[in-house]
């Protein structure tokens, strides 16, 4: 099964739980995004891989319109229901793939992608597409799962993530993100690595990870080197995790 089909299967089955996810709907995260983007009321925005619609619905009151895309029809239905419950009328929902978007070059003032890029099977192509549809002077916002710089963390934490979620492709470290973004006509305005922690029961349950998968995750964590273990403290019900956040402007 290809990555696109894995994404559609895994998230189609769990669309409702993602709409209700405290992680994806985190109010502080969304408010920070709005502060960083400072959207203009006349802006036309694109929300890439909208999932439960949290990003689109956060942007909508501050812009002229939002186009929210996702590859999974069930997610789009949940996102549309969420927008409807909030009374938002300026969001359109469309099924499409970030790797081949049916939009004109320079169509959007803002492009946002939250907690989704680790599922993209060709990150270079996805970023090129996001950049292509962005107007010159427009802003690109990315927030995604990340790992600490270094070969061990980049390898082992991604291996752990893949065990929990078969549609996971890659969480990139800051050094990898900077290299990827550096290949595009973008001026990186702000970037940072955020440290937080997952509630493990919720994290496992969200993707239906069974006992065998959970045990394998803990085995990987226990076998990290001392230096890597220091970056990834964990217990029976939590694990440290990281996110990369950036805002870039198209040159």
Secondary structure, DSSP 8 states (H G I E B T S, - for coil): --HHHHHHHHHHHTHHHHHT-TTTT-HHHHHHHHHHH---TT-EEEESS-TTSHHHHHHHTTSSEEEEEES-HHHHHHHHHHHHHHT--SEEEEE--GGG----TT-EEEEEEES-GGG-S-HHHHHHHHHHTEEEEEEEEEEEEEE-SSHHHHHHHHHHHHHH-TT----EEHHHHHHHHHTSSEEEEEEEEEEEEEEHHHHHHHTT--HHHHHHHHHHHHTS-HHHHHHS-B-SSEEEEEEEEEEEEE-
